[in-house]
Amino acid sequence: MDNDFVLKQFGEIEQKVERLIENCNAQAAANSELKNKLIRLEEEIQGKVEAENNYAEEKALIRSKIDGLLARLDDISDS
C-alpha cells in the first residue's frame, strides 16, 4: 500500500471521530438542557397541584359556611 493512501485514510478516520465526538458533546448538552427543563416542569406541576389543593380546601370551607348560613335561615323561617 502507498503511504499517502494510508495517511489519507487515517486523516478521514480522524475527521469522522472528531465529528462523532462533537455530535456526542452536542447530544450531552441537549440532554442536560432537557433534564433541567424536566425538573422545572415537575416543580411547576407540583406548584399547580398545591394551588389546586388549596383551592379545593377553600371551596369546601366556603361551601360549609354557606350551608351553615342556609341552615340558620331555615331555622329562622321555621320559627
N, C-alpha and C positions, 0 to 999 in steps of 0.2 A: 504494500500500500504506500501511497505517496504521503509524506509527512504533512504537506499542505492540506491534503484532503482530511487527514485525521485531525489536524488542528482546527480546520473549519468545522468539523462535526462537534468537537469539544466546545467551540465557541457557540454553536447553535444550542447545544445542550445547556450551557451556562445561561444563555438568554432565556430559554424555556424555564429553567429552575428559578431564575430571578422573577419571571412573570408569575410563576406559581407562588413564590414567597410573597410577592406583592398582593396577589389575589387572597392568599390566606390572611395577611395582615388586614386587608380591607374587610374581609368577612368577619374577622375577630372584632374589628371596630364596630361594624354594623350590629353584630351580636351583642356587644356591650351596650350600644345605644338602645337596642330593643329590650334588653333586660332592665335598663334604667326606666324605660317607658312603662314596662310592665309593672314595676314597683310603684311608679307614680299613679298608674291607673288603679292598682289594687288599693292604694291609700285613698284615692278619690272615691272608689266604691265603698270602702269602709266608712268614710265620712258621710256618704249619702245614706248608707244603711242606718247609721247612728241618728242622722237627721230624721229619717223616716220613722224610726222607733220613738224618737222624742215627739214627733207629730202625732203618732198613734196614741201615746200616753196623754198628750194634751187634749186630743179629741175625746178620749174616754173620760177625762176629767170634766170637760165641758158637758158631755152627754150626761154624766152623773149629776152635775149641778142643775141642768135643765130638767131632768127627771125629778129631782128633789123639789124644784120650784113648781113644776106641774102638779106634783102630789100635794103640795101645800095649797095650791089654788083649788084643787079638787076638794080638799078638806074644808076650805073656806066656803066654797059654793054649796057643799052638802049641809053646812050648818044652818 
